[in-house]
Amino acid sequence: MKNCHNQNPFCRSLDAGTREQLCEHATIVSQEPKQVQLNHGAQQLEIVAKGVLVTFTILEDGSQKSIELVREGDILGTHLLSKNIDYPDYYTMALTTVQKCIFPLKVIRQLFDDNKQFAQVLLQNISKRHAKNSIFWMTMYAKSSEEKVRYIYELLQHEQVDMTRITQEDLALLAGVSRISVARAMKIIGKQA
């Protein structure tokens, strides 16, 4: 299957024929830890086959705003399936070594139109991810700054992220707090370790 790493949760949800049909159009790319890539209007879907990354935007004032933590089986670029959605350019930063399977949007649209099972699995993936993100951000909203940092820190550890590569700026981006809040939280985490 052209080295398509199809053991991620999304691909495992597809029957063998659909998976083969999808993977014959895959381009495999890797993103190393801390490597940042710009997704600037690319007409493609990306399935995260392996690893963890974060998506973020850069605001007009130059600050960064986290969008979401993306894991194995998640799909980037699903906003392209709907027409006339104004979606900002975004960046991805790998938190581990990431392998992505890239698919041309026209292939995905054709599969979506022609293959009911593929369409159903794709829509389920989008719905689950939206629900997961809603719960995540509601949980984060209810926490103090230090609790947010602790939560993100523990979440990253659970995802096997090498925490020695994660800076206070990274934690501030992921938790949506200031670097001062991260420094305070890390003192507490360091004392309890």
C-alpha positions as a printed Julia matrix, in Angstrom:
193×3 Matrix{Float64}:
   0.0    0.0    0.0
   2.79   2.39  -0.98
   4.13   2.51   2.58
   0.87   4.02   3.79
   0.84   3.45   7.53
  -2.8    2.34   7.68
  -2.81   1.14  11.27
  -4.13   4.43  12.65
  -7.67   4.51  14.1
  -9.21   6.2   11.05
  -7.86   3.7    8.54
  -8.68   0.73  10.79
 -12.32   1.89  10.67
 -12.43   1.33   6.9
 -12.95  -2.0    5.17
  -9.89  -3.43   3.4
 -11.06  -2.44  -0.1
 -11.75   1.17   0.87
  -8.47   1.37   2.77
  -6.57   0.1   -0.28
  -8.4    2.53  -2.57
  -7.52   5.41  -0.24
  -3.89   4.43   0.35
  -3.04   4.08  -3.33
  -3.23   7.89  -3.48
  -1.21   8.56  -0.31
   1.95  10.56  -0.09
   3.81   9.89   3.14
   5.54  12.8    4.91
   7.3   13.08   8.24
   7.56  15.98  10.62
  10.27  15.91  13.28
   9.73  17.12  16.87
   9.58  20.91  17.15
   9.45  21.27  13.35
   6.84  23.84  12.3
   4.99  23.67   8.98
   2.59  26.18   7.45
  -0.64  24.87   5.96
  -1.36  27.61   3.47
  -4.43  26.78   1.42
  -3.22  23.31   0.41
  -5.98  21.35  -1.31
  -5.33  18.16   0.62
  -6.37  16.14   3.64
  -3.76  14.84   6.05
  -4.31  11.81   8.25
  -1.96  11.69  11.21
  -0.73   8.11  10.97
   1.67   8.34  13.88
   2.58  10.93  16.49
   1.23  14.06  18.15
   1.22  17.66  16.96
  -0.43  20.95  17.75
  -2.13  23.28  15.3
  -2.03  27.03  15.86
  -2.56  30.35  14.15
  -0.57  33.55  14.41
  -2.7   36.57  15.26
  -2.23  40.07  13.81
  -0.28  41.17  16.89
   2.2   38.32  16.33
   0.95  36.19  19.21
   0.15  32.54  18.71
  -3.2   30.94  19.46
  -3.53  27.19  19.84
  -6.3   25.49  17.89
  -5.96  21.88  18.97
  -3.81  18.95  19.93
  -3.86  16.45  17.04
  -3.22  12.75  17.57
  -2.92   9.52  15.63
  -5.98   8.99  13.42
  -7.03  12.66  13.39
  -7.51  14.37  10.04
  -6.34  17.86   9.14
  -7.98  19.86   6.36
 -11.57  18.65   6.77
 -12.75  22.28   6.54
 -11.95  22.01   2.81
 -14.82  19.55   2.33
 -17.29  22.41   2.81
 -17.34  25.2    0.29
 -17.19  28.87   1.23
 -15.74  28.37   4.71
 -13.25  31.09   5.56
 -10.64  29.16   7.53
  -7.37  30.82   8.53
  -3.98  29.54   7.47
  -2.57  27.5   10.32
   0.7   26.0   11.41
   1.48  22.58  12.77
   4.24  21.92  15.27
   5.23  18.31  15.86
   5.53  17.33  19.51
   6.83  13.85  18.61
   8.03  12.38  15.34
   4.91  12.56  13.17
   4.04  10.58  10.08
   1.2   11.94   7.92
  -0.54  10.43   4.94
  -1.41  13.21   2.49
  -4.32  12.84   0.05
  -5.36  15.17  -2.77
  -8.72  16.76  -1.94
 -10.22  15.66  -5.27
  -9.54  11.99  -4.36
 -11.2   12.44  -0.96
 -14.23  14.16  -2.5
 -14.57  11.38  -5.09
 -14.36   8.69  -2.4
 -16.81  10.62  -0.26
 -19.33  10.79  -3.13
 -18.84   7.2   -4.35
 -18.25   5.22  -1.15
 -20.93   5.34   1.54
 -18.74   3.59   4.13
 -15.89   6.06   3.62
 -18.29   9.02   3.89
 -19.78   7.63   7.1
 -16.39   6.98   8.74
 -15.12  10.43   7.71
 -18.21  12.17   9.11
 -17.94  10.15  12.34
 -14.29  11.18  12.66
 -15.17  14.85  12.18
 -18.04  14.64  14.69
 -15.95  12.85  17.34
 -13.12  15.33  16.94
 -15.5   18.27  17.26
 -17.02  16.78  20.42
 -13.56  16.02  21.85
 -12.41  19.59  21.18
 -15.58  21.06  22.71
 -15.09  19.02  25.88
 -11.4   19.89  25.99
 -11.97  23.63  25.72
 -14.87  23.59  28.23
 -12.61  21.71  30.65
  -9.8   24.19  30.07
 -12.11  27.17  30.53
 -13.06  25.98  34.02
  -9.45  25.71  35.23
  -7.1   28.28  36.72
  -3.94  29.1   34.75
  -1.79  26.79  36.84
  -4.35  23.97  36.54
  -4.38  24.41  32.76
  -0.61  24.04  32.61
  -0.67  20.94  34.83
  -3.45  19.42  32.7
  -1.54  20.02  29.46
   1.71  18.79  31.0
   0.08  15.52  32.13
  -1.72  15.14  28.79
   1.56  15.46  26.89
   3.26  12.96  29.19
   0.39  10.53  28.55
   0.98  10.98  24.78
   4.68  10.02  25.25
   5.91  13.49  24.32
   9.56  14.03  25.28
   9.02  16.77  27.86
  12.67  17.84  27.72
  11.9   19.26  24.24
   8.86  21.23  25.4
   9.64  24.83  26.38
   7.65  27.13  28.62
   6.58  28.99  25.47
   5.22  25.72  24.07
   3.25  25.07  27.25
   1.94  28.64  27.23
   0.72  28.16  23.64
  -0.92  24.82  24.39
  -2.55  25.93  27.64
  -3.53  29.38  26.39
  -1.86  31.14  29.32
   1.06  33.52  29.85
   4.63  32.34  30.26
   4.56  33.72  33.8
   1.69  31.35  34.63
   3.67  28.47  33.14
   6.73  29.35  35.23
   4.61  29.39  38.42
   2.95  26.09  37.53
   6.25  24.42  36.67
   7.67  25.34  40.09
   4.73  23.54  41.7
   5.02  20.55  39.33
   8.8   20.39  39.99
   8.27  20.31  43.77
   5.72  17.51  43.5
   7.83  15.35  41.15
